[in-house]
């Protein structure tokens, strides 16, 4: 037969108000609680052990349970809680691994994008250098053409001058 107590029974055993016990019972995990045949919430043995630890009082004195059995049951409860925590942490770890894989993929994509931008920048620099080189070449050709035009104009002006202007240099 399972050991279980209602909130009212616990309040009477511990000498604490029913409301205080009810609040404490609500804080217990669901696996420590159950409903009896009348639909009343009862605290199971695992919850009673936890309450004994909290209030430092023995709840079921009439039960011939050895201290070793209490310790073993308390340890089983702790192990179950720790296993639950381990499972929760493992799930978190899997979620973090998934996030890290996602970040690694994003970094890989960014590396490819950066490499493409570097390539485009290099091409732009090469085009700019070629444009400057072409500009300098065209400037030299323009200067040479201006010099030729000026020389031709000077020759034409010389040809237009009269005999005396050429002779006296005016």
N, C-alpha and C positions, 0 to 999 in steps of 0.2 A: 504494500500500500504506500502510495506516495505521500510525502509530508507536504501539506500546504496549509496556509493560514490566510484568513480574510483580514482586511484592514482593521475592522473592529476588534478581532481577536488579537492582532498585533498591538493595537493601542492599549488594550487591557493588560497584556503580558508585559509590555515595556513601560507602562505607566506614563504614556505620552498621549497628547491629544490625537483624536482620530484624524483631524485635518492635517496635523504635522506628519503623521504616518502616511496619509494619503498622498501628500506632496512628495515624500521620499519614495514611495512605491511608484509614482508616475515617472520618476527619474530612472528607475531600473530598466534594463534592456527587456525587450519583448519576450525573449526566451526564458526569462525568470518569472513570467506572469502567465496566468491561464484563467479560464472561466469555469466555475463549478456547475453542477446540475441546475442551479437556480439562476445562472447567468451572472453571478457575482464574481468580481475580480478576486483572484487568490494569488498569493505569492508562493512559488514553488520552492523546493528545498534549496536550490542554488541561490535564489534571491534571499531566502532566510539566512543563509550563511553570510551573504554580503551585508545584510542588515545587522547581524550579530557583530560583524567587524566594525560597522559604523557606530553602533550604540554601545559596544563593549558589554553586551548582556547576552545571556543564553535565552533563546526563544523557546526551544523544545526540550525542556528538562526531563520530561517523562520518557523521552526516547533513549534507550540504552545504546548510545553511539559513542564509540571510543574516540579519544582525541586524535588518534592516528587516522581514523576513518574521516573525521572532519577535515583534517589537514589534506588528506588525499583528495577529497571532494573539492576542497577549496583550490587545490593545485590544478585539478581537472578544469575547473571553471576558468582559472587564470590561463591555462594552456589554450582553451577554446577561444578566449578573448584575444590572446596573442596570435593564434592562427588566423583569426578574423582580420586582425591588424596587418599581419603579413600578407594576406590575400589582397587587402586594400592597397597596401604599398606596392605589391607586385603589379596590380592593375595600373597604378600611377606610373610605375617605371615603364611599363609597356607603352603608355600614352606618351611619356617623355621620349622614348626611343622613336616613336612614330613622328613626333614633332622634330626631333633631330634629323631624321631621314628627310623630312620635308625641307628643313633649313639647308641641308647639304645639297639637295636638288636645286633649291633657289640659288645657292652660292655658285653651283656649277653653271647654271643659266647666266648668272651675272658675269662669271668669268668669260663665257663665250661672247657676251655682249661687249665687255670691255675689250677683248681681243679684236672684235669687229670694229669698234670705235678707234682703236689704236691704228688699225690698218687704214681706215678712212682718213684719219688725221695724217698719216704718213703720205698717203696719196695726195691729199690736199697740199701738204708742204712741197711735194715734188712738183705739182702743177703751178704753185705760186713761184717757185724757183725758176721754172721754165718760162713763166710769163715775164718775170723780171729780166731774165736773160734775153728774151725776145725784145722786150722794151728797150734795153740797152743797145742791142744790135740795130733796131730801127732808129734810135736816136742818133747813132753814129752815121747811119746812112742818110738821115735827114740833114745832119750837119754837113756832110760831104755834098749833098745835093744843093744846099743853100750856098756853099762856097763856090760850086760850079756856076750856079745862077748868077751870083754876084760877079764872078769873073767874066761871064758872058756879058752882063750888063755894063761892066767897066769897058770891055772891048767895044761894045756898041757905042758907048758915049765917046770913046776915043775916036771912033770912025766918024762920028757926027761933027766933031770939032773942025773948025776951019784950019787952014794952013798956018796962020799966024798964032792961033790959040795953041796949036800943037807945038809950034816953034817956041813960044814963050811960056808954055806950061800952064795956061789958065784953063 
